[in-house]
Amino acid sequence: MISTGPRMSKRLSFYGLVGLASLCIFFLAFNQRYSSYLEHRLQPVISAYFRGSIENVTLTEIQEVVDQQRKAIEREMEDYKYPNGRYGVNVSKLEDLVLEKGGRPMRSVILTSWRSGSTFFGDVINAHPANFYHYEPLLDFGIVQIRGPPLADEALRNLEALLKCDFSNLGRFSNRYLDYGKTHPWVFNHNTHLWKQCQIHKKICWDPRFVSKFCKLFPFQSMKVVRLRLRAAEKLLEQEDLGIRLVLLIRDPRGILQSRKHREWCPTKPDCSDPALVCADMVSDFSAAVRLIKKYPRTFRVIRYEDLSVDPYRHVRELYNFYGLDFHVNVKKFLDTHTKNDVGGVSSTFRNSKVAPFHWRTDLDFEEVDEIQRVCAAAMRLWGYVMASNSSHQKDFDPLTDYQLQL
């Protein structure tokens, strides 16, 4: 009997190899034909899963930061002296002032133009406890003065939305305000409480959902606006639901223009560097101020930067009373440390406040001063600024008169 074992074994091995190769070819063909189909069907599911996971993490982080800040504000406000009817403000507890609890924040607004002392004044107000600071909220509009429609309509919509803590739609076609802030951090970095959290939680800093929720925690809001003229800003005063109190901050045009010479963004922009335009705005602001002080005597006020600087403690106390704010120990500390000595560069708020407004007398030639005075005579007369007669007079005279807005 002849053995067939080894031959049969070889034959089976051959057929096994053929079968395995066929199976591999089949799977390769199947994979090539259907992989794109599977990828097309599964990719959205996978992407949605990861997006959902990231979204949940983001929302959790937002909520954690908001909860943490809410507790910090409650601690900060434990011993606060509420107006309780003083200064025309009927507020007696924190809940009355918190948007997320249905209250209305006390809203303090400074209106001025570039290099008029508003950074210093803005920081004085921001020294108040539990304050949310809207620093130059029209930064994304560029180096322009907004005097009327159509630009004023968009600007006012943005300002109203910010004062109501709605950061979701600050631009005609996109959120231009927050997009601008991503590459220009000074949109937020003057806001002490917000910027502190932004340094820790960078992913959510420019998320409108976070900023809106965060803003609604604060009982006090302050805002300084340097691109909107008073005539257009009247619409903010008209809205009683906002409850804003607005101060127009004025400065000697010689001091304004001397200070602006040091800013690289100013000289090529007429609204910033042309004395005729600067002083035309001051005349327009005067006319509007005379009308508004009669119409809104409890919610509108005017002050000159020079008066504020020469006697900061008295004027800050008066302005705090006007805003309905407590002259808190934090505010006194700020004045104690920021009004005695010059420290830092041109944007520093550490200044010898009695000297800072008058640097123009030594920094400008009389020819420059004379050129400004020729086109600014009307504005200077209306706001109580004295003309320099010549270069000798310029160096040592007092450019201020005792001033009160003439009604």
C-alpha positions in Angstrom: 0.0 0.0 0.0 1.4 3.3 -1.1 1.4 6.2 1.5 -0.2 9.5 0.4 0.4 11.5 3.7 3.2 13.9 2.7 1.7 14.5 -0.8 -1.7 15.3 0.7 -0.1 17.6 3.2 1.7 19.6 0.6 -1.5 19.9 -1.5 -3.5 21.2 1.5 -0.8 23.7 2.3 -0.9 25.0 -1.3 -4.6 25.4 -1.2 -4.4 27.1 2.2 -1.9 29.6 0.8 -4.1 30.3 -2.2 -7.2 30.7 0.1 -5.3 33.1 2.4 -4.0 35.2 -0.5 -7.6 35.4 -2.0 -8.9 36.5 1.4 -6.2 39.2 1.6 -7.0 40.4 -1.9 -10.7 40.5 -1.0 -10.2 42.6 2.1 -7.8 45.0 0.3 -10.3 45.5 -2.4 -13.1 46.0 0.1 -11.1 48.4 2.2 -10.1 50.5 -0.9 -13.7 50.6 -2.1 -15.5 51.2 1.2 -12.9 53.0 3.5 -13.8 56.4 2.1 -17.5 55.6 2.6 -16.9 54.5 6.2 -14.7 57.5 6.9 -17.4 59.8 5.4 -20.1 58.2 7.6 -18.1 57.9 10.8 -16.1 61.1 10.8 -19.0 63.4 11.8 -19.9 61.1 14.6 -16.3 61.1 15.9 -15.9 64.8 15.4 -19.2 65.5 17.2 -18.1 63.3 20.1 -14.8 65.2 20.5 -16.5 68.6 20.1 -19.1 67.7 22.7 -16.4 66.6 25.1 -14.4 69.8 24.6 -17.6 71.9 24.9 -18.5 70.2 28.2 -15.0 70.9 29.5 -15.3 74.6 28.4 -18.8 75.1 30.0 -17.6 73.4 33.2 -14.6 75.7 33.4 -16.7 78.8 32.8 -19.1 77.8 35.5 -16.3 77.1 38.0 -14.7 80.5 37.4 -18.1 82.3 37.7 -18.9 80.5 40.9 -15.5 81.3 42.3 -15.8 85.0 41.4 -19.3 85.3 42.8 -18.0 84.2 46.2 -15.0 86.6 46.0 -17.4 89.5 45.3 -19.6 88.5 48.3 -16.5 88.6 50.5 -15.3 91.9 49.0 -18.7 93.5 49.7 -19.2 92.3 53.2 -18.7 95.6 54.9 -19.6 97.9 52.0 -21.6 101.1 52.9 -24.6 101.1 50.5 -26.1 104.5 49.6 -29.5 103.7 51.3 -31.1 106.7 49.6 -28.1 109.1 49.6 -27.1 110.7 46.4 -30.5 109.7 44.9 -29.6 106.0 45.0 -32.0 103.7 46.8 -29.8 100.7 47.2 -29.3 98.8 50.4 -28.0 95.3 49.6 -25.8 93.4 47.1 -28.7 91.7 45.3 -30.1 95.1 44.3 -27.0 95.7 42.1 -26.4 92.3 40.5 -27.7 91.6 37.0 -27.7 87.8 37.4 -30.1 88.3 40.4 -32.4 90.7 38.6 -30.7 93.9 40.0 -29.3 96.9 38.3 -25.6 97.7 38.6 -24.5 101.3 39.4 -23.0 102.4 36.1 -20.3 105.2 36.1 -19.3 106.6 32.7 -16.4 108.9 31.7 -16.7 110.7 28.4 -13.6 112.5 27.0 -11.0 112.2 24.2 -7.5 110.8 23.9 -4.8 112.0 26.3 -7.2 114.0 28.5 -6.5 112.3 31.8 -9.1 109.6 31.4 -6.6 106.7 32.1 -5.9 108.2 35.5 -9.6 109.0 36.2 -10.7 105.6 35.0 -8.3 103.9 37.3 -9.5 106.1 40.2 -13.1 104.7 39.6 -11.8 101.2 39.1 -10.1 101.3 42.6 -13.6 100.9 43.9 -14.5 97.4 45.2 -16.2 94.8 43.0 -16.1 97.0 39.8 -16.2 95.7 36.3 -14.3 98.2 34.0 -15.2 98.6 30.4 -11.9 100.2 29.2 -12.3 102.2 25.9 -15.0 99.9 24.5 -14.9 101.5 21.1 -11.2 100.6 20.5 -12.1 98.4 17.5 -13.5 101.5 15.7 -10.0 102.9 15.2 -8.6 106.4 15.7 -11.8 108.3 14.9 -14.2 110.7 16.7 -17.8 109.5 16.4 -20.0 112.6 16.1 -23.2 111.2 14.6 -24.9 108.6 12.5 -24.4 106.1 11.0 -21.2 105.3 13.0 -22.8 106.6 16.2 -25.7 104.1 15.9 -23.4 101.1 15.9 -21.3 102.6 18.7 -24.3 103.2 20.9 -25.6 99.7 20.3 -22.3 98.3 21.4 -22.1 100.5 24.5 -25.6 99.6 25.6 -24.9 95.9 25.1 -21.7 96.0 27.1 -23.5 97.9 30.0 -26.1 95.1 30.0 -23.3 92.5 29.9 -24.2 91.2 26.5 -21.0 90.3 24.8 -22.6 88.0 22.2 -23.0 90.3 19.2 -20.6 93.3 19.2 -20.2 94.0 15.5 -22.3 94.2 12.4 -21.4 90.8 10.9 -19.2 89.2 13.7 -18.1 89.8 17.2 -15.5 92.4 16.2 -15.0 93.7 19.7 -13.8 90.3 21.1 -12.0 89.4 17.9 -10.0 92.6 18.2 -9.3 92.0 21.8 -7.5 88.7 21.0 -4.7 90.6 19.4 -5.0 93.8 21.5 -5.1 92.7 25.1 -5.5 96.2 26.5 -9.3 95.8 25.6 -9.4 93.7 28.9 -6.2 94.2 30.8 -7.3 97.3 32.6 -10.3 95.3 34.0 -8.6 94.1 37.1 -10.9 91.2 38.0 -11.4 90.0 34.5 -7.8 90.1 33.5 -6.7 88.1 36.6 -9.0 85.2 35.4 -7.8 85.6 31.8 -4.2 84.9 32.9 -5.3 81.7 34.5 -8.1 80.6 32.0 -6.8 81.7 28.6 -9.1 79.4 26.7 -12.3 81.0 27.9 -11.1 84.6 28.2 -12.5 85.8 24.9 -15.6 83.5 24.9 -18.7 85.7 24.9 -20.6 83.2 27.1 -17.9 83.5 29.8 -17.5 87.3 29.7 -21.3 87.9 29.8 -21.8 85.6 32.8 -18.7 87.0 34.6 -19.9 90.6 34.0 -23.3 90.0 35.4 -21.8 89.2 38.8 -20.6 92.7 39.5 -22.6 95.3 41.4 -20.6 98.2 39.9 -19.6 99.0 36.3 -17.4 101.8 35.0 -16.7 102.8 31.5 -14.4 105.3 29.8 -15.2 106.4 26.3 -12.8 108.5 24.2 -14.2 108.1 20.7 -17.8 109.4 21.1 -18.8 113.0 21.3 -21.3 114.2 23.9 -24.1 115.1 21.5 -24.2 111.5 20.4 -23.8 110.1 23.9 -27.0 111.8 25.1 -28.9 108.7 24.0 -27.3 106.8 26.9 -28.6 109.4 29.4 -32.1 109.1 27.9 -32.3 105.4 28.7 -33.5 105.3 32.3 -33.2 101.5 32.5 -29.5 101.9 32.2 -29.3 104.3 35.1 -25.9 105.7 34.0 -24.2 108.7 35.6 -22.0 110.4 33.1 -19.0 112.8 33.6 -17.6 114.8 30.7 -13.8 115.2 31.3 -12.3 118.3 29.6 -8.6 119.2 29.2 -6.7 122.2 27.9 -6.1 121.6 24.1 -2.5 122.6 24.5 -2.0 119.8 27.0 -4.0 117.3 24.9 -2.0 118.0 21.7 1.4 118.0 23.5 0.6 114.6 25.0 -0.6 113.2 21.7 2.7 114.0 20.1 4.3 111.1 22.0 1.8 108.5 20.7 2.8 106.9 17.4 -0.8 106.2 16.4 -1.9 109.8 16.6 0.1 112.1 14.2 -1.3 110.6 10.9 -4.9 110.7 12.1 -6.7 114.1 11.7 -9.2 113.4 14.4 -6.3 113.0 16.8 -3.7 115.5 15.6 -5.6 118.5 13.9 -6.1 121.3 16.5 -9.0 122.6 14.5 -10.9 119.3 14.8 -9.9 118.9 18.4 -11.2 122.3 19.4 -14.3 122.1 17.2 -15.2 119.0 19.2 -14.6 121.0 22.5 -17.0 123.7 21.3 -19.6 121.1 20.3 -19.2 119.4 23.7 -19.7 122.7 25.5 -23.0 123.4 23.7 -24.2 119.9 24.5 -23.0 120.1 28.1 -25.0 123.4 28.8 -28.1 121.7 27.5 -27.6 118.4 29.3 -26.7 119.9 32.7 -30.2 121.4 32.7 -31.9 118.3 31.4 -30.1 115.8 33.5 -28.9 117.6 36.6 -28.6 114.4 38.7 -26.9 112.2 36.1 -24.6 114.5 34.2 -21.5 116.4 35.4 -18.5 118.2 33.9 -15.0 118.5 35.3 -11.7 119.7 33.9 -8.7 117.4 34.2 -6.5 120.2 35.6 -8.9 120.8 38.5 -9.1 117.1 39.3 -5.3 116.9 39.3 -4.6 120.0 41.4 -6.9 118.9 44.2 -7.6 115.2 43.6 -8.9 114.2 47.0 -11.6 116.8 47.1 -12.7 116.3 43.5 -12.6 112.5 43.6 -14.7 112.6 46.7 -17.2 114.9 45.0 -17.3 112.7 41.9 -17.8 109.6 44.0 -20.7 111.3 45.6 -22.1 112.1 42.2 -21.7 108.5 41.0 -23.3 107.3 44.2 -20.2 105.4 45.3 -18.6 105.0 48.7 -15.3 106.8 49.0 -13.7 103.4 50.0 -10.4 103.0 51.7 -9.1 101.4 48.5 -9.8 104.6 46.6 -7.8 106.6 49.2 -4.9 104.2 48.9 -5.0 104.6 45.2 -4.8 108.4 45.4 -2.0 108.2 48.1 0.1 106.1 45.8 -0.7 107.6 42.4 -0.7 111.4 42.9 2.7 112.1 44.5 5.5 111.0 42.2 6.1 110.4 38.5 6.8 106.7 37.8 6.6 104.9 34.4 6.1 106.0 30.9 3.6 108.3 29.1 0.6 106.0 29.9 1.5 105.6 33.5 -1.1 106.7 36.1 1.6 107.2 38.8 2.0 111.0 38.5 2.7 114.1 40.5 -0.8 115.1 39.7 -0.3 118.8 40.4 2.4 119.0 37.7 1.3 116.4 35.1 -1.4 118.5 33.3 1.0 121.4 32.7 4.0 119.8 31.0 3.0 121.5 27.8 4.3 124.8 29.1 7.9 123.6 28.9 7.6 120.8 26.3 6.0 123.0 23.5 7.7 125.9 21.8 5.7 129.1 21.8 5.2 128.8 18.0 3.4 125.5 18.6 1.4 127.0 21.4 0.5 130.0 19.3 -0.7 127.9 16.4 -3.0 125.9 18.7 -4.3 129.0 20.4 -5.2 130.7 17.1 -7.6 127.9 16.1 -8.7 127.1 19.7 -9.5 130.6 21.0 -13.3 129.9 21.2 -12.9 126.5 22.9 -10.4 127.9 25.4 -12.6 130.8 26.3 -15.7 128.6 26.8 -13.8 126.1 29.1 -11.8 128.7 31.1 -8.3 128.4 29.8 -6.0 131.4 29.7 -3.9 132.3 26.6 -0.1 132.4 26.7 1.2 135.8 25.5 4.7 134.9 24.6 7.4 132.3 25.4 8.4 133.9 28.7 4.8 134.2 29.9 4.2 130.6 28.8 6.8 129.2 31.2 5.4 130.5 34.5 1.8 131.6 34.1 -1.4 129.9 35.5 -3.4 128.8 32.5 -6.5 128.2 34.6 -9.4 130.4 35.6 -11.7 129.6 38.5 -14.2 127.8 36.4 -17.9 126.8 36.5 -19.9 125.8 33.5 -21.9 128.8 32.5 -25.6 127.9 32.0 
